[in-house]
Amino acid sequence: MPSPFARVVAAAAMTHDRILGDLFTFAPQKYQTDRNAPLIADPARAIVEHVLCPFGEPAARAGAGAFEQVGVKPERAGHSTDRPYVSLDLSRLAWRPRIGDLLTQEATGRRFRIHEVLPSTPGFVRLTLNGI
């Protein structure tokens, strides 16, 4: 029997997902016999459509100082980068996501590849993504 805290987290997650979530299609990938070859579809794990996941796309600025710094002070050279992510309830997939699996954002058609699988609250993972 789940603890009261686990039930509250699950209820909050469902509400949070409905408000902030986007629908994604998960397409599992695997390595070929040659590890240096491109990834191919993994027939052992089925494609899963319409998975509701909260999606975030934060921006970060590396090596150029704070965001509020404007042209009055000289800046160091830098670059802007972002790493989109989704928060995934593991119960929505029959298999564990792996690095290299593909995600397609259904509303926009944008495609991503999983860069990193990070543990989150119990039963959830945070998937950092690379745009394709």
TORKOL-4160 file (C-alpha; in steps of 0.2 Angstrom, whole numbers, padded with zeros to 4 digits, m for minus):
132
<pt num="1" X="0000" Y="0000" Z="0000"/>
<pt num="2" X="0007" Y="0017" Z="m0005"/>
<pt num="3" X="0011" Y="0030" Z="0009"/>
<pt num="4" X="0000" Y="0045" Z="0010"/>
<pt num="5" X="0015" Y="0055" Z="0004"/>
<pt num="6" X="0016" Y="0044" Z="m0012"/>
<pt num="7" X="m0003" Y="0046" Z="m0015"/>
<pt num="8" X="m0002" Y="0065" Z="m0013"/>
<pt num="9" X="0013" Y="0066" Z="m0025"/>
<pt num="10" X="0004" Y="0055" Z="m0038"/>
<pt num="11" X="m0012" Y="0066" Z="m0037"/>
<pt num="12" X="m0001" Y="0082" Z="m0039"/>
<pt num="13" X="0008" Y="0075" Z="m0053"/>
<pt num="14" X="m0008" Y="0071" Z="m0063"/>
<pt num="15" X="m0014" Y="0089" Z="m0061"/>
<pt num="16" X="0003" Y="0096" Z="m0065"/>
<pt num="17" X="0004" Y="0085" Z="m0081"/>
<pt num="18" X="m0013" Y="0091" Z="m0087"/>
<pt num="19" X="m0009" Y="0109" Z="m0085"/>
<pt num="20" X="0009" Y="0109" Z="m0091"/>
<pt num="21" X="0010" Y="0094" Z="m0101"/>
<pt num="22" X="0013" Y="0091" Z="m0120"/>
<pt num="23" X="0009" Y="0075" Z="m0129"/>
<pt num="24" X="0025" Y="0065" Z="m0135"/>
<pt num="25" X="0028" Y="0050" Z="m0145"/>
<pt num="26" X="0042" Y="0039" Z="m0139"/>
<pt num="27" X="0051" Y="0029" Z="m0152"/>
<pt num="28" X="0064" Y="0017" Z="m0144"/>
<pt num="29" X="0081" Y="0015" Z="m0153"/>
<pt num="30" X="0095" Y="0003" Z="m0151"/>
<pt num="31" X="0113" Y="0001" Z="m0157"/>
<pt num="32" X="0117" Y="m0010" Z="m0172"/>
<pt num="33" X="0131" Y="m0023" Z="m0171"/>
<pt num="34" X="0143" Y="m0009" Z="m0176"/>
<pt num="35" X="0143" Y="0003" Z="m0161"/>
<pt num="36" X="0149" Y="0017" Z="m0172"/>
<pt num="37" X="0134" Y="0015" Z="m0184"/>
<pt num="38" X="0118" Y="0026" Z="m0182"/>
<pt num="39" X="0105" Y="0020" Z="m0170"/>
<pt num="40" X="0090" Y="0010" Z="m0177"/>
<pt num="41" X="0073" Y="0006" Z="m0172"/>
<pt num="42" X="0072" Y="m0006" Z="m0157"/>
<pt num="43" X="0058" Y="m0020" Z="m0162"/>
<pt num="44" X="0059" Y="m0027" Z="m0144"/>
<pt num="45" X="0051" Y="m0011" Z="m0137"/>
<pt num="46" X="0035" Y="m0004" Z="m0145"/>
<pt num="47" X="0032" Y="0014" Z="m0150"/>
<pt num="48" X="0021" Y="0023" Z="m0138"/>
<pt num="49" X="0010" Y="0038" Z="m0143"/>
<pt num="50" X="0001" Y="0051" Z="m0134"/>
<pt num="51" X="0012" Y="0051" Z="m0118"/>
<pt num="52" X="0008" Y="0067" Z="m0108"/>
<pt num="53" X="0024" Y="0074" Z="m0101"/>
<pt num="54" X="0028" Y="0092" Z="m0094"/>
<pt num="55" X="0040" Y="0100" Z="m0106"/>
<pt num="56" X="0053" Y="0113" Z="m0102"/>
<pt num="57" X="0065" Y="0123" Z="m0112"/>
<pt num="58" X="0076" Y="0134" Z="m0101"/>
<pt num="59" X="0089" Y="0145" Z="m0108"/>
<pt num="60" X="0106" Y="0146" Z="m0100"/>
<pt num="61" X="0121" Y="0158" Z="m0105"/>
<pt num="62" X="0138" Y="0151" Z="m0102"/>
<pt num="63" X="0154" Y="0162" Z="m0099"/>
<pt num="64" X="0146" Y="0179" Z="m0103"/>
<pt num="65" X="0140" Y="0185" Z="m0085"/>
<pt num="66" X="0123" Y="0188" Z="m0079"/>
<pt num="67" X="0107" Y="0190" Z="m0090"/>
<pt num="68" X="0104" Y="0208" Z="m0083"/>
<pt num="69" X="0121" Y="0213" Z="m0089"/>
<pt num="70" X="0119" Y="0225" Z="m0103"/>
<pt num="71" X="0131" Y="0235" Z="m0114"/>
<pt num="72" X="0137" Y="0247" Z="m0101"/>
<pt num="73" X="0149" Y="0235" Z="m0094"/>
<pt num="74" X="0160" Y="0225" Z="m0106"/>
<pt num="75" X="0156" Y="0207" Z="m0107"/>
<pt num="76" X="0167" Y="0192" Z="m0109"/>
<pt num="77" X="0163" Y="0182" Z="m0125"/>
<pt num="78" X="0150" Y="0168" Z="m0122"/>
<pt num="79" X="0137" Y="0158" Z="m0130"/>
<pt num="80" X="0119" Y="0154" Z="m0127"/>
<pt num="81" X="0113" Y="0136" Z="m0125"/>
<pt num="82" X="0097" Y="0127" Z="m0119"/>
<pt num="83" X="0094" Y="0109" Z="m0115"/>
<pt num="84" X="0075" Y="0105" Z="m0116"/>
<pt num="85" X="0068" Y="0092" Z="m0105"/>
<pt num="86" X="0053" Y="0082" Z="m0101"/>
<pt num="87" X="0047" Y="0074" Z="m0084"/>
<pt num="88" X="0041" Y="0057" Z="m0087"/>
<pt num="89" X="0030" Y="0046" Z="m0076"/>
<pt num="90" X="0038" Y="0029" Z="m0078"/>
<pt num="91" X="0020" Y="0020" Z="m0077"/>
<pt num="92" X="0016" Y="0028" Z="m0094"/>
<pt num="93" X="0029" Y="0017" Z="m0103"/>
<pt num="94" X="0030" Y="m0002" Z="m0103"/>
<pt num="95" X="0049" Y="0000" Z="m0104"/>
<pt num="96" X="0062" Y="0011" Z="m0097"/>
<pt num="97" X="0068" Y="0025" Z="m0108"/>
<pt num="98" X="0086" Y="0024" Z="m0113"/>
<pt num="99" X="0099" Y="0037" Z="m0120"/>
<pt num="100" X="0097" Y="0038" Z="m0139"/>
<pt num="101" X="0078" Y="0035" Z="m0139"/>
<pt num="102" X="0068" Y="0047" Z="m0150"/>
<pt num="103" X="0054" Y="0058" Z="m0144"/>
<pt num="104" X="0042" Y="0068" Z="m0156"/>
<pt num="105" X="0032" Y="0083" Z="m0149"/>
<pt num="106" X="0015" Y="0079" Z="m0157"/>
<pt num="107" X="0009" Y="0097" Z="m0157"/>
<pt num="108" X="0024" Y="0104" Z="m0166"/>
<pt num="109" X="0032" Y="0089" Z="m0174"/>
<pt num="110" X="0049" Y="0094" Z="m0166"/>
<pt num="111" X="0060" Y="0079" Z="m0164"/>
<pt num="112" X="0072" Y="0075" Z="m0149"/>
<pt num="113" X="0084" Y="0062" Z="m0144"/>
<pt num="114" X="0086" Y="0058" Z="m0126"/>
<pt num="115" X="0103" Y="0064" Z="m0120"/>
<pt num="116" X="0102" Y="0059" Z="m0102"/>
<pt num="117" X="0090" Y="0050" Z="m0090"/>
<pt num="118" X="0090" Y="0058" Z="m0073"/>
<pt num="119" X="0081" Y="0051" Z="m0057"/>
<pt num="120" X="0068" Y="0062" Z="m0050"/>
<pt num="121" X="0054" Y="0059" Z="m0037"/>
<pt num="122" X="0050" Y="0041" Z="m0035"/>
<pt num="123" X="0042" Y="0034" Z="m0051"/>
<pt num="124" X="0048" Y="0048" Z="m0062"/>
<pt num="125" X="0063" Y="0053" Z="m0072"/>
<pt num="126" X="0069" Y="0068" Z="m0080"/>
<pt num="127" X="0074" Y="0066" Z="m0098"/>
<pt num="128" X="0086" Y="0079" Z="m0105"/>
<pt num="129" X="0085" Y="0081" Z="m0124"/>
<pt num="130" X="0094" Y="0086" Z="m0139"/>
<pt num="131" X="0085" Y="0093" Z="m0153"/>
<pt num="132" X="0087" Y="0084" Z="m0170"/>
